[in-house]
Amino acid sequence: MRKLVSWSTLIILLGCGDTISKTDLAHLNGYWEIEKVTLADGKTKEYTVNTTVDLIKLEGTKGFRKKVNPKLDGTFETSNDAEFFEISPEDGRFILSYKNELSAWKETLLGISEGYFEVSNEAGIRYMYTRFIPINANK
């Protein structure tokens, strides 16, 4: 069912065109799990189970992304490691620019909604994410 909802979201996004507004960027905030990666040669890898999820926080044009481990009680375990980025409009799209002591890279935001986002990097690899919904086994 999750895949049906995700593909439906993708079809809706593609049908609405590529326009992403600045207000849409607020959807980036939250917990995300990778669903699928498409390599530049067209090969794909689907992720049916994720042991880590990405936490993204964006305030204005600056934000960070960090890996967190969901726990069965609905909380998350994390470290202080984070990748910081700035987001800016460029040629009608939004670009996430990352930089750390070792490297710098960019991702282009291809689509976004409340439950989905997709980016591509400079190597042409596309990453598709869906909103992560924590499971609380204590309920």
N, C-alpha and C positions, 0 to 999 in steps of 0.2 A: 504494500500500500504506500509506503514511504517513497518508493521509487516512482510510483504513478503520480503522486503529488508533486515530487520534484520535477519530473518531466513536464507535467502540466504547467508548473510555474515557468519553466524554461520556454515553453511554447508561447505562453502569454507574453513573456518579456520580449521574445523575438518578434512577435506580432505587433508589439507597440513601438518598435523602432529602437535605435540605440541611444536615445536621449536620456541622459542621467542628469538630474538637477542637483544643485547644491544641497537642497533639503533632503534628497534621497540618501545622502551620505550618512545621516544619523542612523540609518539602518545597519551600518557596520558595527555599531556598538553591541557587544554581547558575546555569547559563546557560539562557536561554529565548529562543525565537523566536516572534514573533507569527504566528499562523495565520489569524485571522479577526477582523474587527471588525463588529459589528452596531450600526447607528445606531438612535436612538430611534424613527425612523419605520419600522424593520424592514428597511431596505436593508442589504445586507452587502457587504463587500469581503474577498476572500480573498488571502492573501499566499503565493505559491508559491515565491518566492525572496526571501531576506532578506540584505542586505549588512551589516547590523548585528544584534546580538543584545543582550539585556538580561542583565546580571550582577546578581543579587540576593543580598545577604548580610544575614542576620537573626541577631542575637544578643539573646536575651531578647525584649524588646518594641521594640527599636530596630534599624533597618536602613538600607540604602541600595540604590538602583538606579542603574546606570550603563550607558551604551551602550558596547559594545565591537565591534571589527571582527575577525572570525575571519580567520586567515591560513592558507595552504595547508599549513604545517608543523604545524598543530594548536595553535599559540599564538594569542594575541589582542593586538591593538593597542588602546590605550585612552588616554584623557586623565584628568586629575584631576577632571573634572566629575562630580558625582553628585547625585542627588536623595535627600535623607534623609527617612525616614518613621518614624512610630511606629505600632504595630499594637495595637489594643485591642478587647475584646469590647463589642458594643453591640446591644441588642435581639436577642440570639441569633446574631449574625453577627460577623465580624471586620472592622474598618474600618482601612484604611491611611490615615493622615493625613500629608500632605506639607506642607511650608512652606519657602519660600525668601524672599529679599529682595523679590521681585516679586509673589508670589501664594501662596495656600494652597488646597489641594483635598483631596478625599477619594475613596477608592475602596473599594467593598464587595467582599470576597472571596466569590464565589458558589460556587466549587467548587475542589477541589484533590486531586491525587494525586501520585505520584512523577513522572509524565510529563506532567502537564497542570495548568494552573490558569486560572481565569477571574475577572475583576473587572468591575465596572461603576462608572462615575463618576456624579457628581451630575447630569449632563445625560442620563443613561440610556443612554450608549454602553457596549457590552459588548466587552471585549477578551479573546480566547481565545489562550492561549499553549501551546506544546508544548516539552518539554525539548530543548535543542539538543545535538546530538552532533557534536563537532568531527571534521573530516576531516583526516587527516594524509597528504598526498601523498608524503611521504618514506619511507613504510613499504613 
